[in-house]
């Protein structure tokens, strides 16, 4: 359940995007699992590229109190493609996207989530 601070902040954010709460003392990471990639995918944190690659990655995010943006983009050309992007905040895991050719998803995606970091 989000804190009162996160609920208040969320009211001022655009609707339709995931909002994840984390405490500043927690370890927060973004985990990406991909099949064969021919075009590199990108993950950004507050507009800065934190992951740009072709393979599975896990990156810890630098936290400060406030509202942060986590963005991502994928473009697939290989057969039987798939990707999953998750955020881990302490013990909580949030799957932001889980797309694949098998599910008949589009072979490209761009996403955005907000991470509210509280003291």
N, C-alpha and C positions, 0 to 999 in steps of 0.2 A: 504494500500500500504506500503510495507516495506521501511524502511529508506535506505539511501545510505550506511550507515554502515552495516546494515543487508544484503543488496544485495552483498556488497563486501565480507563479512564473508561467506555468503552462497556459493559463488563461490568456496571456499576452502573446503567445506564440501562434504561428499559422496552424490551422487545423489540418489533420490528415497525415501528420508525420509522427513517427515513434518518439516518445520522450522517455529517457532512461535517467533514473536518479542514482547518484553515487556519492559517497562520502569522500571528502578530500583525502582521508587517510587510507582509503581502499586502493587496492591494485585493480586497475581497469585495463583490459586489453581488447583488441579487435582481432578476431580469428577468421581467417579466410581459407576455405577449402575449395579447390578447383580441380576440374579434369584438365586434360590437355588444352593449353591456351596457345593461340597463334598471335594474338594481339595482347599486350600487357594490360592488366586491370589496374585500377588506381583507387586508393583509399586516402581521403584527406581528413585532417583534424584542424578545425578552425582555418580552413583554406590552405594549409600547408600539406604537401604530400608526405604521408607517413609510410605508405606501401605502394610500390609500383613494380609489378612483377608478373611472372608466368606460373609460379608454383605456390603451394600452400604456405601461408605465413601466419605468424602470431606476433603482434606488436603491442607492447605496453604503452599506454597513453600518459602524457604528462598532465597532471591534474592541478587546477587552481579553482578556487570557489568562483562560481558563475555559470553562465549558460554557454555551452560549446556546441559546435556543429561537427558532425561526422558525415562525410559524403563518400559515395562510391560510384564507380562505373565499370561495367563489364561489356565486352563485345566478343561473341563466339563465332568461330568459323569451322571448327573441327566437328566431326560427327560425334554423336552421343555426349555432347557437352553437358556440364553441370557446374554450379557454384553455390556456395553457402557462405554467408557473412554473419557473424555473431559478435555480440559484445558481452564480455564477462566483467561484472562489477562485483567484486567479492565472490560470494557463492552463487549469485544470480546470473543466469545466462539468458540473453535475449537474442532470438534469431531474427535478424532484420530482413533477410532474403534467403530463399531456398528455391532456386530455379533450375530447370533442366529441360533438355530436349524431350526426354521421356514424358514429362508433364505437359508438353506442348506449349511451354512458355516462349516468349519472344527471345531471340538470341542476343539481345542487348538490354541493358538496364542502367538507369541512373537513379540513385537514391540519396535521401537525406534523413538524418535523425538528429535530435537534440539530446545532449547530455547535460543534465542539471547537476552541478557539483555543489554539495552543501557542506558546511563545516562539520 
